[in-house]
């Protein structure tokens, strides 16, 4: 978690702390823009796909 927070700071200029990010995840209050940035530093893409549609 510490490494993710450090990478968010370097790549996206986020100054969040580990407890802050952890609390947002626990409470379900992470903003969509934060989720996009989090996915980015973890090496993931968020893809919107209509239900029932296969790749």
mmCIF entry with sequence, helices, sheets and N, C-alpha, C, O atoms, coordinates in Angstrom:
data_MODEL
# 
_entry.id   MODEL 
# 
_entity.id                         1 
_entity.type                       polymer 
_entity.pdbx_number_of_molecules   1 
# 
_entity_poly.entity_id                      1 
_entity_poly.type                           'polypeptide(L)' 
_entity_poly.nstd_linkage                   no 
_entity_poly.nstd_monomer                   no 
_entity_poly.pdbx_seq_one_letter_code       
;(UNK)(UNK)(UNK)(UNK)(UNK)(UNK)(UNK)(UNK)(UNK)(UNK)(UNK)(UNK)(UNK)(UNK)(UNK)(UNK)
(UNK)(UNK)(UNK)(UNK)(UNK)(UNK)(UNK)(UNK)(UNK)(UNK)(UNK)(UNK)(UNK)(UNK)(UNK)(UNK)
(UNK)(UNK)(UNK)(UNK)(UNK)(UNK)(UNK)(UNK)(UNK)(UNK)(UNK)(UNK)(UNK)(UNK)(UNK)(UNK)
(UNK)(UNK)(UNK)(UNK)(UNK)(UNK)(UNK)
;
_entity_poly.pdbx_seq_one_letter_code_can   XXXXXXXXXXXXXXXXXXXXXXXXXXXXXXXXXXXXXXXXXXXXXXXXXXXXXXX 
_entity_poly.pdbx_strand_id                 A 
# 
loop_
_entity_poly_seq.entity_id 
_entity_poly_seq.num 
_entity_poly_seq.mon_id 
_entity_poly_seq.hetero 
1 1  UNK n 
1 2  UNK n 
1 3  UNK n 
1 4  UNK n 
1 5  UNK n 
1 6  UNK n 
1 7  UNK n 
1 8  UNK n 
1 9  UNK n 
1 10 UNK n 
1 11 UNK n 
1 12 UNK n 
1 13 UNK n 
1 14 UNK n 
1 15 UNK n 
1 16 UNK n 
1 17 UNK n 
1 18 UNK n 
1 19 UNK n 
1 20 UNK n 
1 21 UNK n 
1 22 UNK n 
1 23 UNK n 
1 24 UNK n 
1 25 UNK n 
1 26 UNK n 
1 27 UNK n 
1 28 UNK n 
1 29 UNK n 
1 30 UNK n 
1 31 UNK n 
1 32 UNK n 
1 33 UNK n 
1 34 UNK n 
1 35 UNK n 
1 36 UNK n 
1 37 UNK n 
1 38 UNK n 
1 39 UNK n 
1 40 UNK n 
1 41 UNK n 
1 42 UNK n 
1 43 UNK n 
1 44 UNK n 
1 45 UNK n 
1 46 UNK n 
1 47 UNK n 
1 48 UNK n 
1 49 UNK n 
1 50 UNK n 
1 51 UNK n 
1 52 UNK n 
1 53 UNK n 
1 54 UNK n 
1 55 UNK n 
# 
_struct_asym.id          A 
_struct_asym.entity_id   1 
# 
loop_
_struct_conf.conf_type_id 
_struct_conf.id 
_struct_conf.pdbx_PDB_helix_id 
_struct_conf.beg_label_comp_id 
_struct_conf.beg_label_asym_id 
_struct_conf.beg_label_seq_id 
_struct_conf.pdbx_beg_PDB_ins_code 
_struct_conf.end_label_comp_id 
_struct_conf.end_label_asym_id 
_struct_conf.end_label_seq_id 
_struct_conf.pdbx_end_PDB_ins_code 
_struct_conf.beg_auth_comp_id 
_struct_conf.beg_auth_asym_id 
_struct_conf.beg_auth_seq_id 
_struct_conf.end_auth_comp_id 
_struct_conf.end_auth_asym_id 
_struct_conf.end_auth_seq_id 
_struct_conf.pdbx_PDB_helix_class 
_struct_conf.details 
_struct_conf.pdbx_PDB_helix_length 
HELX_P HELX_P1 AA1 UNK A 2  ? UNK A 12 ? UNK A 2  UNK A 12 1 ? 11 
HELX_P HELX_P2 AA2 UNK A 18 ? UNK A 27 ? UNK A 18 UNK A 27 1 ? 10 
HELX_P HELX_P3 AA3 UNK A 32 ? UNK A 42 ? UNK A 32 UNK A 42 1 ? 11 
# 
_struct_conf_type.id          HELX_P 
_struct_conf_type.criteria    ? 
_struct_conf_type.reference   ? 
# 
loop_
_atom_site.group_PDB 
_atom_site.id 
_atom_site.type_symbol 
_atom_site.label_atom_id 
_atom_site.label_alt_id 
_atom_site.label_comp_id 
_atom_site.label_asym_id 
_atom_site.label_entity_id 
_atom_site.label_seq_id 
_atom_site.pdbx_PDB_ins_code 
_atom_site.Cartn_x 
_atom_site.Cartn_y 
_atom_site.Cartn_z 
_atom_site.occupancy 
_atom_site.B_iso_or_equiv 
_atom_site.pdbx_formal_charge 
_atom_site.auth_seq_id 
_atom_site.auth_comp_id 
_atom_site.auth_asym_id 
_atom_site.auth_atom_id 
_atom_site.pdbx_PDB_model_num 
ATOM 1   N N  . UNK A 1 1  ? 0.831   -1.185  0.000   1.00 0.00 ? 1  UNK A N  1 
ATOM 2   C CA . UNK A 1 1  ? 0.000   0.000   0.000   1.00 0.00 ? 1  UNK A CA 1 
ATOM 3   C C  . UNK A 1 1  ? 0.873   1.245   0.000   1.00 0.00 ? 1  UNK A C  1 
ATOM 4   O O  . UNK A 1 1  ? 0.572   2.223   -0.684  1.00 0.00 ? 1  UNK A O  1 
ATOM 5   N N  . UNK A 1 2  ? 1.962   1.206   0.774   1.00 0.00 ? 2  UNK A N  1 
ATOM 6   C CA . UNK A 1 2  ? 2.869   2.357   0.828   1.00 0.00 ? 2  UNK A CA 1 
ATOM 7   C C  . UNK A 1 2  ? 3.468   2.647   -0.541  1.00 0.00 ? 2  UNK A C  1 
ATOM 8   O O  . UNK A 1 2  ? 3.585   3.804   -0.947  1.00 0.00 ? 2  UNK A O  1 
ATOM 9   N N  . UNK A 1 3  ? 3.841   1.595   -1.244  1.00 0.00 ? 3  UNK A N  1 
ATOM 10  C CA . UNK A 1 3  ? 4.425   1.765   -2.574  1.00 0.00 ? 3  UNK A CA 1 
ATOM 11  C C  . UNK A 1 3  ? 3.397   2.347   -3.542  1.00 0.00 ? 3  UNK A C  1 
ATOM 12  O O  . UNK A 1 3  ? 3.737   3.196   -4.365  1.00 0.00 ? 3  UNK A O  1 
ATOM 13  N N  . UNK A 1 4  ? 2.160   1.904   -3.453  1.00 0.00 ? 4  UNK A N  1 
ATOM 14  C CA . UNK A 1 4  ? 1.095   2.426   -4.316  1.00 0.00 ? 4  UNK A CA 1 
ATOM 15  C C  . UNK A 1 4  ? 0.892   3.916   -4.045  1.00 0.00 ? 4  UNK A C  1 
ATOM 16  O O  . UNK A 1 4  ? 0.773   4.702   -4.985  1.00 0.00 ? 4  UNK A O  1 
ATOM 17  N N  . UNK A 1 5  ? 0.853   4.308   -2.790  1.00 0.00 ? 5  UNK A N  1 
ATOM 18  C CA . UNK A 1 5  ? 0.661   5.716   -2.431  1.00 0.00 ? 5  UNK A CA 1 
ATOM 19  C C  . UNK A 1 5  ? 1.836   6.557   -2.938  1.00 0.00 ? 5  UNK A C  1 
ATOM 20  O O  . UNK A 1 5  ? 1.636   7.655   -3.458  1.00 0.00 ? 5  UNK A O  1 
ATOM 21  N N  . UNK A 1 6  ? 3.065   6.038   -2.786  1.00 0.00 ? 6  UNK A N  1 
ATOM 22  C CA . UNK A 1 6  ? 4.236   6.760   -3.300  1.00 0.00 ? 6  UNK A CA 1 
ATOM 23  C C  . UNK A 1 6  ? 4.162   6.907   -4.818  1.00 0.00 ? 6  UNK A C  1 
ATOM 24  O O  . UNK A 1 6  ? 4.459   7.975   -5.353  1.00 0.00 ? 6  UNK A O  1 
ATOM 25  N N  . UNK A 1 7  ? 3.768   5.844   -5.512  1.00 0.00 ? 7  UNK A N  1 
ATOM 26  C CA . UNK A 1 7  ? 3.669   5.889   -6.975  1.00 0.00 ? 7  UNK A CA 1 
ATOM 27  C C  . UNK A 1 7  ? 2.574   6.845   -7.414  1.00 0.00 ? 7  UNK A C  1 
ATOM 28  O O  . UNK A 1 7  ? 2.751   7.568   -8.395  1.00 0.00 ? 7  UNK A O  1 
ATOM 29  N N  . UNK A 1 8  ? 1.448   6.866   -6.715  1.00 0.00 ? 8  UNK A N  1 
ATOM 30  C CA . UNK A 1 8  ? 0.387   7.826   -7.020  1.00 0.00 ? 8  UNK A CA 1 
ATOM 31  C C  . UNK A 1 8  ? 0.910   9.254   -6.900  1.00 0.00 ? 8  UNK A C  1 
ATOM 32  O O  . UNK A 1 8  ? 0.567   10.114  -7.711  1.00 0.00 ? 8  UNK A O  1 
ATOM 33  N N  . UNK A 1 9  ? 1.732   9.502   -5.899  1.00 0.00 ? 9  UNK A N  1 
ATOM 34  C CA . UNK A 1 9  ? 2.293   10.842  -5.699  1.00 0.00 ? 9  UNK A CA 1 
ATOM 35  C C  . UNK A 1 9  ? 3.217   11.222  -6.848  1.00 0.00 ? 9  UNK A C  1 
ATOM 36  O O  . UNK A 1 9  ? 3.160   12.347  -7.346  1.00 0.00 ? 9  UNK A O  1 
ATOM 37  N N  . UNK A 1 10 ? 4.063   10.298  -7.269  1.00 0.00 ? 10 UNK A N  1 
ATOM 38  C CA . UNK A 1 10 ? 5.025   10.578  -8.329  1.00 0.00 ? 10 UNK A CA 1 
ATOM 39  C C  . UNK A 1 10 ? 4.331   10.721  -9.679  1.00 0.00 ? 10 UNK A C  1 
ATOM 40  O O  . UNK A 1 10 ? 4.569   11.686  -10.404 1.00 0.00 ? 10 UNK A O  1 
ATOM 41  N N  . UNK A 1 11 ? 3.477   9.766   -10.014 1.00 0.00 ? 11 UNK A N  1 
ATOM 42  C CA . UNK A 1 11 ? 2.872   9.718   -11.349 1.00 0.00 ? 11 UNK A CA 1 
ATOM 43  C C  . UNK A 1 11 ? 1.718   10.703  -11.506 1.00 0.00 ? 11 UNK A C  1 
ATOM 44  O O  . UNK A 1 11 ? 1.590   11.342  -12.550 1.00 0.00 ? 11 UNK A O  1 
ATOM 45  N N  . UNK A 1 12 ? 0.879   10.831  -10.484 1.00 0.00 ? 12 UNK A N  1 
ATOM 46  C CA . UNK A 1 12 ? -0.338  11.632  -10.609 1.00 0.00 ? 12 UNK A CA 1 
ATOM 47  C C  . UNK A 1 12 ? -0.386  12.840  -9.676  1.00 0.00 ? 12 UNK A C  1 
ATOM 48  O O  . UNK A 1 12 ? -1.380  13.566  -9.656  1.00 0.00 ? 12 UNK A O  1 
ATOM 49  N N  . UNK A 1 13 ? 0.665   13.059  -8.914  1.00 0.00 ? 13 UNK A N  1 
ATOM 50  C CA . UNK A 1 13 ? 0.705   14.220  -8.035  1.00 0.00 ? 13 UNK A CA 1 
ATOM 51  C C  . UNK A 1 13 ? -0.225  14.120  -6.845  1.00 0.00 ? 13 UNK A C  1 
ATOM 52  O O  . UNK A 1 13 ? -0.559  15.138  -6.239  1.00 0.00 ? 13 UNK A O  1 
ATOM 53  N N  . UNK A 1 14 ? -0.649  12.923  -6.499  1.00 0.00 ? 14 UNK A N  1 
ATOM 54  C CA . UNK A 1 14 ? -1.525  12.723  -5.332  1.00 0.00 ? 14 UNK A CA 1 
ATOM 55  C C  . UNK A 1 14 ? -0.691  12.764  -4.059  1.00 0.00 ? 14 UNK A C  1 
ATOM 56  O O  . UNK A 1 14 ? 0.393   12.183  -4.008  1.00 0.00 ? 14 UNK A O  1 
ATOM 57  N N  . UNK A 1 15 ? -1.178  13.432  -3.052  1.00 0.00 ? 15 UNK A N  1 
ATOM 58  C CA . UNK A 1 15 ? -0.451  13.491  -1.781  1.00 0.00 ? 15 UNK A CA 1 
ATOM 59  C C  . UNK A 1 15 ? -1.193  12.717  -0.692  1.00 0.00 ? 15 UNK A C  1 
ATOM 60  O O  . UNK A 1 15 ? -1.147  13.094  0.479   1.00 0.00 ? 15 UNK A O  1 
ATOM 61  N N  . UNK A 1 16 ? -1.861  11.659  -1.066  1.00 0.00 ? 16 UNK A N  1 
ATOM 62  C CA . UNK A 1 16 ? -2.619  10.856  -0.107  1.00 0.00 ? 16 UNK A CA 1 
ATOM 63  C C  . UNK A 1 16 ? -1.678  10.058  0.781   1.00 0.00 ? 16 UNK A C  1 
ATOM 64  O O  . UNK A 1 16 ? -0.542  9.769   0.405   1.00 0.00 ? 16 UNK A O  1 
ATOM 65  N N  . UNK A 1 17 ? -2.157  9.713   1.944   1.00 0.00 ? 17 UNK A N  1 
ATOM 66  C CA . UNK A 1 17 ? -1.405  8.862   2.861   1.00 0.00 ? 17 UNK A CA 1 
ATOM 67  C C  . UNK A 1 17 ? -2.003  7.457   2.804   1.00 0.00 ? 17 UNK A C  1 
ATOM 68  O O  . UNK A 1 17 ? -3.108  7.252   2.302   1.00 0.00 ? 17 UNK A O  1 
ATOM 69  N N  . UNK A 1 18 ? -1.253  6.507   3.327   1.00 0.00 ? 18 UNK A N  1 
ATOM 70  C CA . UNK A 1 18 ? -1.754  5.132   3.367   1.00 0.00 ? 18 UNK A CA 1 
ATOM 71  C C  . UNK A 1 18 ? -3.060  5.049   4.157   1.00 0.00 ? 18 UNK A C  1 
ATOM 72  O O  . UNK A 1 18 ? -4.016  4.440   3.677   1.00 0.00 ? 18 UNK A O  1 
ATOM 73  N N  . UNK A 1 19 ? -3.134  5.648   5.365   1.00 0.00 ? 19 UNK A N  1 
ATOM 74  C CA . UNK A 1 19 ? -4.406  5.573   6.099   1.00 0.00 ? 19 UNK A CA 1 
ATOM 75  C C  . UNK A 1 19 ? -5.565  6.236   5.336   1.00 0.00 ? 19 UNK A C  1 
ATOM 76  O O  . UNK A 1 19 ? -6.695  5.749   5.382   1.00 0.00 ? 19 UNK A O  1 
ATOM 77  N N  . UNK A 1 20 ? -5.284  7.342   4.636   1.00 0.00 ? 20 UNK A N  1 
ATOM 78  C CA . UNK A 1 20 ? -6.325  8.035   3.880   1.00 0.00 ? 20 UNK A CA 1 
ATOM 79  C C  . UNK A 1 20 ? -6.872  7.137   2.760   1.00 0.00 ? 20 UNK A C  1 
ATOM 80  O O  . UNK A 1 20 ? -8.086  6.995   2.607   1.00 0.00 ? 20 UNK A O  1 
ATOM 81  N N  . UNK A 1 21 ? -5.969  6.536   1.985   1.00 0.00 ? 21 UNK A N  1 
ATOM 82  C CA . UNK A 1 21 ? -6.394  5.651   0.899   1.00 0.00 ? 21 UNK A CA 1 
ATOM 83  C C  . UNK A 1 21 ? -7.115  4.433   1.449   1.00 0.00 ? 21 UNK A C  1 
ATOM 84  O O  . UNK A 1 21 ? -8.144  4.016   0.918   1.00 0.00 ? 21 UNK A O  1 
ATOM 85  N N  . UNK A 1 22 ? -6.573  3.869   2.507   1.00 0.00 ? 22 UNK A N  1 
ATOM 86  C CA . UNK A 1 22 ? -7.185  2.703   3.136   1.00 0.00 ? 22 UNK A CA 1 
ATOM 87  C C  . UNK A 1 22 ? -8.608  3.014   3.622   1.00 0.00 ? 22 UNK A C  1 
ATOM 88  O O  . UNK A 1 22 ? -9.526  2.220   3.417   1.00 0.00 ? 22 UNK A O  1 
ATOM 89  N N  . UNK A 1 23 ? -8.781  4.170   4.265   1.00 0.00 ? 23 UNK A N  1 
ATOM 90  C CA . UNK A 1 23 ? -10.106 4.571   4.745   1.00 0.00 ? 23 UNK A CA 1 
ATOM 91  C C  . UNK A 1 23 ? -11.086 4.752   3.592   1.00 0.00 ? 23 UNK A C  1 
ATOM 92  O O  . UNK A 1 23 ? -12.242 4.339   3.690   1.00 0.00 ? 23 UNK A O  1 
ATOM 93  N N  . UNK A 1 24 ? -10.631 5.372   2.495   1.00 0.00 ? 24 UNK A N  1 
ATOM 94  C CA . UNK A 1 24 ? -11.509 5.567   1.331   1.00 0.00 ? 24 UNK A CA 1 
ATOM 95  C C  . UNK A 1 24 ? -11.951 4.219   0.764   1.00 0.00 ? 24 UNK A C  1 
ATOM 96  O O  . UNK A 1 24 ? -13.111 4.052   0.387   1.00 0.00 ? 24 UNK A O  1 
ATOM 97  N N  . UNK A 1 25 ? -11.032 3.264   0.704   1.00 0.00 ? 25 UNK A N  1 
ATOM 98  C CA . UNK A 1 25 ? -11.379 1.940   0.193   1.00 0.00 ? 25 UNK A CA 1 
ATOM 99  C C  . UNK A 1 25 ? -12.362 1.235   1.128   1.00 0.00 ? 25 UNK A C  1 
ATOM 100 O O  . UNK A 1 25 ? -13.315 0.605   0.669   1.00 0.00 ? 25 UNK A O  1 
ATOM 101 N N  . UNK A 1 26 ? -12.131 1.341   2.435   1.00 0.00 ? 26 UNK A N  1 
ATOM 102 C CA . UNK A 1 26 ? -13.017 0.703   3.414   1.00 0.00 ? 26 UNK A CA 1 
ATOM 103 C C  . UNK A 1 26 ? -14.419 1.309   3.393   1.00 0.00 ? 26 UNK A C  1 
ATOM 104 O O  . UNK A 1 26 ? -15.414 0.588   3.463   1.00 0.00 ? 26 UNK A O  1 
ATOM 105 N N  . UNK A 1 27 ? -14.494 2.657   3.294   1.00 0.00 ? 27 UNK A N  1 
ATOM 106 C CA . UNK A 1 27 ? -15.785 3.347   3.329   1.00 0.00 ? 27 UNK A CA 1 
ATOM 107 C C  . UNK A 1 27 ? -16.498 3.342   1.980   1.00 0.00 ? 27 UNK A C  1 
ATOM 108 O O  . UNK A 1 27 ? -17.694 3.623   1.906   1.00 0.00 ? 27 UNK A O  1 
ATOM 109 N N  . UNK A 1 28 ? -15.761 3.023   0.911   1.00 0.00 ? 28 UNK A N  1 
ATOM 110 C CA . UNK A 1 28 ? -16.352 3.059   -0.427  1.00 0.00 ? 28 UNK A CA 1 
ATOM 111 C C  . UNK A 1 28 ? -16.523 4.481   -0.925  1.00 0.00 ? 28 UNK A C  1 
ATOM 112 O O  . UNK A 1 28 ? -17.467 4.772   -1.660  1.00 0.00 ? 28 UNK A O  1 
ATOM 113 N N  . UNK A 1 29 ? -15.612 5.381   -0.528  1.00 0.00 ? 29 UNK A N  1 
ATOM 114 C CA . UNK A 1 29 ? -15.737 6.788   -0.915  1.00 0.00 ? 29 UNK A CA 1 
ATOM 115 C C  . UNK A 1 29 ? -14.653 7.219   -1.904  1.00 0.00 ? 29 UNK A C  1 
ATOM 116 O O  . UNK A 1 29 ? -14.412 8.414   -2.078  1.00 0.00 ? 29 UNK A O  1 
ATOM 117 N N  . UNK A 1 30 ? -14.008 6.267   -2.542  1.00 0.00 ? 30 UNK A N  1 
ATOM 118 C CA . UNK A 1 30 ? -12.995 6.577   -3.537  1.00 0.00 ? 30 UNK A CA 1 
ATOM 119 C C  . UNK A 1 30 ? -13.676 7.173   -4.767  1.00 0.00 ? 30 UNK A C  1 
ATOM 120 O O  . UNK A 1 30 ? -14.617 6.588   -5.304  1.00 0.00 ? 30 UNK A O  1 
ATOM 121 N N  . UNK A 1 31 ? -13.203 8.335   -5.212  1.00 0.00 ? 31 UNK A N  1 
ATOM 122 C CA . UNK A 1 31 ? -13.784 8.961   -6.393  1.00 0.00 ? 31 UNK A CA 1 
ATOM 123 C C  . UNK A 1 31 ? -13.379 8.191   -7.640  1.00 0.00 ? 31 UNK A C  1 
ATOM 124 O O  . UNK A 1 31 ? -12.357 7.504   -7.651  1.00 0.00 ? 31 UNK A O  1 
ATOM 125 N N  . UNK A 1 32 ? -14.182 8.308   -8.685  1.00 0.00 ? 32 UNK A N  1 
ATOM 126 C CA . UNK A 1 32 ? -13.899 7.596   -9.930  1.00 0.00 ? 32 UNK A CA 1 
ATOM 127 C C  . UNK A 1 32 ? -12.536 7.999   -10.476 1.00 0.00 ? 32 UNK A C  1 
ATOM 128 O O  . UNK A 1 32 ? -11.780 7.142   -10.933 1.00 0.00 ? 32 UNK A O  1 
ATOM 129 N N  . UNK A 1 33 ? -12.212 9.281   -10.436 1.00 0.00 ? 33 UNK A N  1 
ATOM 130 C CA . UNK A 1 33 ? -10.914 9.745   -10.935 1.00 0.00 ? 33 UNK A CA 1 
ATOM 131 C C  . UNK A 1 33 ? -9.773  9.109   -10.141 1.00 0.00 ? 33 UNK A C  1 
ATOM 132 O O  . UNK A 1 33 ? -8.726  8.795   -10.708 1.00 0.00 ? 33 UNK A O  1 
ATOM 133 N N  . UNK A 1 34 ? -9.965  8.917   -8.847  1.00 0.00 ? 34 UNK A N  1 
ATOM 134 C CA . UNK A 1 34 ? -8.959  8.259   -8.023  1.00 0.00 ? 34 UNK A CA 1 
ATOM 135 C C  . UNK A 1 34 ? -8.849  6.779   -8.377  1.00 0.00 ? 34 UNK A C  1 
ATOM 136 O O  . UNK A 1 34 ? -7.755  6.215   -8.377  1.00 0.00 ? 34 UNK A O  1 
ATOM 137 N N  . UNK A 1 35 ? -9.974  6.158   -8.675  1.00 0.00 ? 35 UNK A N  1 
ATOM 138 C CA . UNK A 1 35 ? -9.968  4.748   -9.068  1.00 0.00 ? 35 UNK A CA 1 
ATOM 139 C C  . UNK A 1 35 ? -9.210  4.559   -10.380 1.00 0.00 ? 35 UNK A C  1 
ATOM 140 O O  . UNK A 1 35 ? -8.469  3.589   -10.536 1.00 0.00 ? 35 UNK A O  1 
ATOM 141 N N  . UNK A 1 36 ? -9.394  5.489   -11.327 1.00 0.00 ? 36 UNK A N  1 
ATOM 142 C CA . UNK A 1 36 ? -8.677  5.431   -12.603 1.00 0.00 ? 36 UNK A CA 1 
ATOM 143 C C  . UNK A 1 36 ? -7.169  5.529   -12.352 1.00 0.00 ? 36 UNK A C  1 
ATOM 144 O O  . UNK A 1 36 ? -6.393  4.759   -12.917 1.00 0.00 ? 36 UNK A O  1 
ATOM 145 N N  . UNK A 1 37 ? -6.762  6.466   -11.513 1.00 0.00 ? 37 UNK A N  1 
ATOM 146 C CA . UNK A 1 37 ? -5.346  6.645   -11.208 1.00 0.00 ? 37 UNK A CA 1 
ATOM 147 C C  . UNK A 1 37 ? -4.781  5.440   -10.469 1.00 0.00 ? 37 UNK A C  1 
ATOM 148 O O  . UNK A 1 37 ? -3.657  5.017   -10.737 1.00 0.00 ? 37 UNK A O  1 
ATOM 149 N N  . UNK A 1 38 ? -5.547  4.890   -9.547  1.00 0.00 ? 38 UNK A N  1 
ATOM 150 C CA . UNK A 1 38 ? -5.128  3.713   -8.803  1.00 0.00 ? 38 UNK A CA 1 
ATOM 151 C C  . UNK A 1 38 ? -4.940  2.528   -9.749  1.00 0.00 ? 38 UNK A C  1 
ATOM 152 O O  . UNK A 1 38 ? -3.934  1.822   -9.674  1.00 0.00 ? 38 UNK A O  1 
ATOM 153 N N  . UNK A 1 39 ? -5.896  2.316   -10.626 1.00 0.00 ? 39 UNK A N  1 
ATOM 154 C CA . UNK A 1 39 ? -5.792  1.240   -11.620 1.00 0.00 ? 39 UNK A CA 1 
ATOM 155 C C  . UNK A 1 39 ? -4.555  1.449   -12.493 1.00 0.00 ? 39 UNK A C  1 
ATOM 156 O O  . UNK A 1 39 ? -3.843  0.493   -12.803 1.00 0.00 ? 39 UNK A O  1 
ATOM 157 N N  . UNK A 1 40 ? -4.300  2.690   -12.885 1.00 0.00 ? 40 UNK A N  1 
ATOM 158 C CA . UNK A 1 40 ? -3.157  3.003   -13.737 1.00 0.00 ? 40 UNK A CA 1 
ATOM 159 C C  . UNK A 1 40 ? -1.843  2.596   -13.079 1.00 0.00 ? 40 UNK A C  1 
ATOM 160 O O  . UNK A 1 40 ? -1.026  1.918   -13.703 1.00 0.00 ? 40 UNK A O  1 
ATOM 161 N N  . UNK A 1 41 ? -1.628  2.997   -11.836 1.00 0.00 ? 41 UNK A N  1 
ATOM 162 C CA . UNK A 1 41 ? -0.356  2.681   -11.188 1.00 0.00 ? 41 UNK A CA 1 
ATOM 163 C C  . UNK A 1 41 ? -0.225  1.196   -10.865 1.00 0.00 ? 41 UNK A C  1 
ATOM 164 O O  . UNK A 1 41 ? 0.883   0.697   -10.672 1.00 0.00 ? 41 UNK A O  1 
ATOM 165 N N  . UNK A 1 42 ? -1.349  0.491   -10.806 1.00 0.00 ? 42 UNK A N  1 
ATOM 166 C CA . UNK A 1 42 ? -1.315  -0.956  -10.576 1.00 0.00 ? 42 UNK A CA 1 
ATOM 167 C C  . UNK A 1 42 ? -1.210  -1.741  -11.886 1.00 0.00 ? 42 UNK A C  1 
ATOM 168 O O  . UNK A 1 42 ? -1.087  -2.966  -11.875 1.00 0.00 ? 42 UNK A O  1 
ATOM 169 N N  . UNK A 1 43 ? -1.261  -1.018  -13.024 1.00 0.00 ? 43 UNK A N  1 
ATOM 170 C CA . UNK A 1 43 ? -1.122  -1.673  -14.323 1.00 0.00 ? 43 UNK A CA 1 
ATOM 171 C C  . UNK A 1 43 ? -2.413  -2.225  -14.898 1.00 0.00 ? 43 UNK A C  1 
ATOM 172 O O  . UNK A 1 43 ? -2.397  -3.165  -15.692 1.00 0.00 ? 43 UNK A O  1 
ATOM 173 N N  . UNK A 1 44 ? -3.532  -1.637  -14.495 1.00 0.00 ? 44 UNK A N  1 
ATOM 174 C CA . UNK A 1 44 ? -4.837  -2.090  -14.979 1.00 0.00 ? 44 UNK A CA 1 
ATOM 175 C C  . UNK A 1 44 ? -5.548  -0.974  -15.751 1.00 0.00 ? 44 UNK A C  1 
ATOM 176 O O  . UNK A 1 44 ? -5.261  0.207   -15.560 1.00 0.00 ? 44 UNK A O  1 
ATOM 177 N N  . UNK A 1 45 ? -6.468  -1.364  -16.616 1.00 0.00 ? 45 UNK A N  1 
ATOM 178 C CA . UNK A 1 45 ? -7.379  -0.445  -17.287 1.00 0.00 ? 45 UNK A CA 1 
ATOM 179 C C  . UNK A 1 45 ? -8.780  -0.736  -16.771 1.00 0.00 ? 45 UNK A C  1 
ATOM 180 O O  . UNK A 1 45 ? -9.126  -1.890  -16.516 1.00 0.00 ? 45 UNK A O  1 
ATOM 181 N N  . UNK A 1 46 ? -9.577  0.300   -16.620 1.00 0.00 ? 46 UNK A N  1 
ATOM 182 C CA . UNK A 1 46 ? -10.988 0.111   -16.279 1.00 0.00 ? 46 UNK A CA 1 
ATOM 183 C C  . UNK A 1 46 ? -11.755 0.194   -17.584 1.00 0.00 ? 46 UNK A C  1 
ATOM 184 O O  . UNK A 1 46 ? -11.691 1.200   -18.290 1.00 0.00 ? 46 UNK A O  1 
ATOM 185 N N  . UNK A 1 47 ? -12.476 -0.863  -17.899 1.00 0.00 ? 47 UNK A N  1 
ATOM 186 C CA . UNK A 1 47 ? -13.184 -0.947  -19.171 1.00 0.00 ? 47 UNK A CA 1 
ATOM 187 C C  . UNK A 1 47 ? -14.682 -1.057  -18.912 1.00 0.00 ? 47 UNK A C  1 
ATOM 188 O O  . UNK A 1 47 ? -15.139 -1.908  -18.149 1.00 0.00 ? 47 UNK A O  1 
ATOM 189 N N  . UNK A 1 48 ? -15.426 -0.183  -19.560 1.00 0.00 ? 48 UNK A N  1 
ATOM 190 C CA . UNK A 1 48 ? -16.881 -0.244  -19.474 1.00 0.00 ? 48 UNK A CA 1 
ATOM 191 C C  . UNK A 1 48 ? -17.355 -1.193  -20.567 1.00 0.00 ? 48 UNK A C  1 
ATOM 192 O O  . UNK A 1 48 ? -17.024 -1.020  -21.740 1.00 0.00 ? 48 UNK A O  1 
ATOM 193 N N  . UNK A 1 49 ? -18.128 -2.188  -20.176 1.00 0.00 ? 49 UNK A N  1 
ATOM 194 C CA . UNK A 1 49 ? -18.610 -3.176  -21.128 1.00 0.00 ? 49 UNK A CA 1 
ATOM 195 C C  . UNK A 1 49 ? -20.078 -3.454  -20.850 1.00 0.00 ? 49 UNK A C  1 
ATOM 196 O O  . UNK A 1 49 ? -20.469 -3.703  -19.710 1.00 0.00 ? 49 UNK A O  1 
ATOM 197 N N  . UNK A 1 50 ? -20.882 -3.409  -21.894 1.00 0.00 ? 50 UNK A N  1 
ATOM 198 C CA . UNK A 1 50 ? -22.304 -3.696  -21.748 1.00 0.00 ? 50 UNK A CA 1 
ATOM 199 C C  . UNK A 1 50 ? -22.480 -5.135  -21.271 1.00 0.00 ? 50 UNK A C  1 
ATOM 200 O O  . UNK A 1 50 ? -21.813 -6.038  -21.775 1.00 0.00 ? 50 UNK A O  1 
ATOM 201 N N  . UNK A 1 51 ? -23.349 -5.351  -20.329 1.00 0.00 ? 51 UNK A N  1 
ATOM 202 C CA . UNK A 1 51 ? -23.602 -6.689  -19.799 1.00 0.00 ? 51 UNK A CA 1 
ATOM 203 C C  . UNK A 1 51 ? -24.066 -7.623  -20.902 1.00 0.00 ? 51 UNK A C  1 
ATOM 204 O O  . UNK A 1 51 ? -24.802 -7.234  -21.810 1.00 0.00 ? 51 UNK A O  1 
ATOM 205 N N  . UNK A 1 52 ? -23.614 -8.868  -20.798 1.00 0.00 ? 52 UNK A N  1 
ATOM 206 C CA . UNK A 1 52 ? -24.026 -9.876  -21.762 1.00 0.00 ? 52 UNK A CA 1 
ATOM 207 C C  . UNK A 1 52 ? -23.223 -9.845  -23.056 1.00 0.00 ? 52 UNK A C  1 
ATOM 208 O O  . UNK A 1 52 ? -23.438 -10.669 -23.945 1.00 0.00 ? 52 UNK A O  1 
ATOM 209 N N  . UNK A 1 53 ? -22.301 -8.894  -23.161 1.00 0.00 ? 53 UNK A N  1 
ATOM 210 C CA . UNK A 1 53 ? -21.504 -8.798  -24.374 1.00 0.00 ? 53 UNK A CA 1 
ATOM 211 C C  . UNK A 1 53 ? -20.163 -9.500  -24.135 1.00 0.00 ? 53 UNK A C  1 
ATOM 212 O O  . UNK A 1 53 ? -19.486 -9.242  -23.140 1.00 0.00 ? 53 UNK A O  1 
ATOM 213 N N  . UNK A 1 54 ? -19.799 -10.371 -25.041 1.00 0.00 ? 54 UNK A N  1 
ATOM 214 C CA . UNK A 1 54 ? -18.500 -11.048 -24.938 1.00 0.00 ? 54 UNK A CA 1 
ATOM 215 C C  . UNK A 1 54 ? -17.474 -10.275 -25.772 1.00 0.00 ? 54 UNK A C  1 
ATOM 216 O O  . UNK A 1 54 ? -17.834 -9.548  -26.697 1.00 0.00 ? 54 UNK A O  1 
ATOM 217 N N  . UNK A 1 55 ? -16.214 -10.439 -25.437 1.00 0.00 ? 55 UNK A N  1 
ATOM 218 C CA . UNK A 1 55 ? -15.139 -9.777  -26.183 1.00 0.00 ? 55 UNK A CA 1 
ATOM 219 C C  . UNK A 1 55 ? -15.078 -10.295 -27.581 1.00 0.00 ? 55 UNK A C  1 
ATOM 220 O O  . UNK A 1 55 ? -14.235 -9.858  -28.364 1.00 0.00 ? 55 UNK A O  1 
# 
